[in-house]
Every structure is written in C-alpha cells, then in structure tokens.
C-alpha cells in the first residue's frame, strides 16, 4: 500500500515537470520568433485583389475586406499574394492558390509567399480603393 501512495505523487511531479518544460519552451520559442522573417511575411498594410470578371487590380487598407469589384460591382474577387524570388529578390504578385508561380525576372519556380505592402501593390499597377467602393453597403 505504501508503494501505491507514492505513485500518484510521482506521476503528479512528472506531469508538473512536463508542463513546466512545455510552457517554458513556448516562452523561448515566442521570444526567439520576434525577428522571424516568416512573421514579417504575414504582415501587411493592405489587402490585394483582382476581379475575375473584369480584371481590375486594386487594394484596400488592411482592415477592409472587399466584397465586390469597384469597377464592375461583381463579387468575383480573387485575393493576391506576393512571391519573392530568392535569386534576384523580385516580387511577383499572383492569385492566392495559383499553383506553380514563376519569377517575372528569371523564371525560377517560386514557393514561399508573403503579403505585399500597399507600395508594392501600387508598383504592380493596383489602385487603392475605399470601403465605399468595395463594399455592398459601406459603413
């Protein structure tokens, strides 16, 4: 019987040790990720779109999610993402989920994507749009 009483305390101590290691590991990982380029790639000040109906290229502020095309008012929008070429640092903007994407400059296959900034959408030829232009009922 004495052996059975010690068993739960050992199990409790072991579980507590694992919890401390896991929680401590999260803190270390979180602290180490602040300069991680992956997190920077997922941050943007804009949302980019292309209209599947008329081809209009546009972007909105990050907190505005377009519901329709500002040109033809159709809801057939495709979100845009950017692919940075590791060889020549060229940004290629393409439809999200477009499959294989090639660098516009060197034609190398690209894989990792990022969310382009408003300046990058402008350089690509997209026009900044307001909520009144891209929402069915603007706030």
Legacy VTK file of the C-alpha trace (Angstrom):
# vtk DataFile Version 3.0
C-alpha trace
ASCII
DATASET POLYDATA
POINTS 139 float
0.000 0.000 0.000
2.799 2.399 0.760
4.026 1.978 -2.807
0.612 2.964 -4.237
0.553 6.227 -2.255
3.898 7.321 -3.669
2.890 6.541 -7.253
0.340 9.420 -7.668
2.816 11.943 -6.279
5.492 10.759 -8.721
3.006 10.969 -11.572
1.977 14.444 -10.417
5.607 15.545 -10.202
6.360 14.131 -13.640
3.292 15.835 -15.189
4.190 19.099 -13.491
7.733 18.861 -14.842
6.415 18.290 -18.375
4.052 21.248 -18.062
6.896 23.491 -16.944
9.045 22.341 -19.858
6.248 22.882 -22.387
5.241 26.306 -21.078
8.883 27.327 -20.763
9.514 26.124 -24.319
6.650 28.256 -25.612
8.216 31.286 -23.959
11.606 30.605 -25.530
10.099 29.974 -28.973
7.907 33.069 -28.736
10.834 35.227 -27.670
13.003 33.895 -30.472
10.382 34.491 -33.177
10.127 38.256 -32.853
12.680 38.750 -35.623
11.494 35.792 -37.668
11.025 36.702 -41.362
8.044 34.355 -41.575
6.051 36.619 -39.277
7.101 39.663 -41.304
5.909 37.965 -44.485
2.448 37.593 -42.996
2.104 41.260 -42.037
0.899 43.891 -44.466
-0.842 47.243 -44.524
-3.091 46.236 -47.432
-5.312 43.534 -48.953
-4.890 42.993 -52.688
-7.485 41.725 -55.152
-8.071 41.089 -58.821
-11.571 40.864 -60.250
-12.181 37.570 -62.048
-14.912 39.229 -64.136
-13.167 42.343 -65.486
-9.505 42.038 -64.413
-9.482 45.183 -62.240
-6.438 45.263 -59.951
-6.995 47.026 -56.643
-6.146 47.013 -52.969
-7.712 48.208 -49.745
-6.479 49.124 -46.300
-5.648 46.076 -44.181
-8.845 46.375 -42.135
-11.102 46.495 -45.246
-12.088 43.232 -46.926
-13.580 43.850 -50.365
-16.940 42.317 -51.227
-17.195 43.473 -54.835
-15.158 44.953 -57.652
-15.146 48.768 -57.642
-15.296 48.818 -61.449
-17.974 46.244 -62.396
-19.536 45.677 -58.911
-19.300 41.882 -59.342
-18.392 39.777 -56.271
-15.912 37.595 -58.216
-12.754 38.624 -56.378
-9.514 36.701 -56.006
-7.068 37.572 -53.243
-3.497 38.385 -54.227
-0.242 37.356 -52.601
3.397 38.010 -53.420
6.234 35.599 -54.109
9.773 36.855 -53.573
12.478 35.275 -55.703
15.439 34.220 -53.536
17.794 34.595 -56.506
17.111 38.184 -57.568
14.684 39.480 -54.874
11.983 40.252 -57.485
8.417 40.355 -56.140
5.864 38.520 -58.274
2.229 39.210 -57.372
-0.210 36.419 -58.215
-3.570 34.987 -57.252
-3.654 33.155 -53.929
-3.638 29.424 -54.661
-2.463 29.939 -58.242
-0.311 26.809 -58.133
3.191 26.987 -59.548
4.374 30.584 -59.900
7.476 31.658 -61.829
9.622 34.695 -61.106
8.823 37.509 -63.541
12.519 38.262 -63.966
14.447 34.973 -64.004
11.532 32.496 -64.482
12.644 30.403 -61.466
9.891 28.473 -59.672
8.720 30.255 -56.518
7.112 28.703 -53.470
7.026 30.788 -50.281
4.578 33.650 -50.355
4.208 36.934 -48.481
1.513 39.545 -48.169
2.556 42.553 -50.289
2.526 46.068 -48.879
0.420 48.904 -50.301
3.503 50.358 -52.027
4.148 47.015 -53.729
0.553 46.776 -54.949
0.842 50.344 -56.331
4.080 49.466 -58.134
2.284 46.458 -59.658
-0.429 48.751 -61.034
-3.184 48.217 -58.492
-5.341 51.160 -57.421
-6.156 51.892 -53.786
-9.901 51.707 -53.110
-12.072 52.908 -50.241
-14.713 50.922 -48.333
-17.474 52.814 -50.168
-16.097 51.481 -53.465
-15.684 47.807 -52.498
-18.449 47.056 -50.009
-22.062 46.440 -50.977
-23.159 48.629 -48.073
-20.359 50.887 -46.890
-20.292 51.617 -43.138
LINES 1 140
139 0 1 2 3 4 5 6 7 8 9 10 11 12 13 14 15 16 17 18 19 20 21 22 23 24 25 26 27 28 29 30 31 32 33 34 35 36 37 38 39 40 41 42 43 44 45 46 47 48 49 50 51 52 53 54 55 56 57 58 59 60 61 62 63 64 65 66 67 68 69 70 71 72 73 74 75 76 77 78 79 80 81 82 83 84 85 86 87 88 89 90 91 92 93 94 95 96 97 98 99 100 101 102 103 104 105 106 107 108 109 110 111 112 113 114 115 116 117 118 119 120 121 122 123 124 125 126 127 128 129 130 131 132 133 134 135 136 137 138
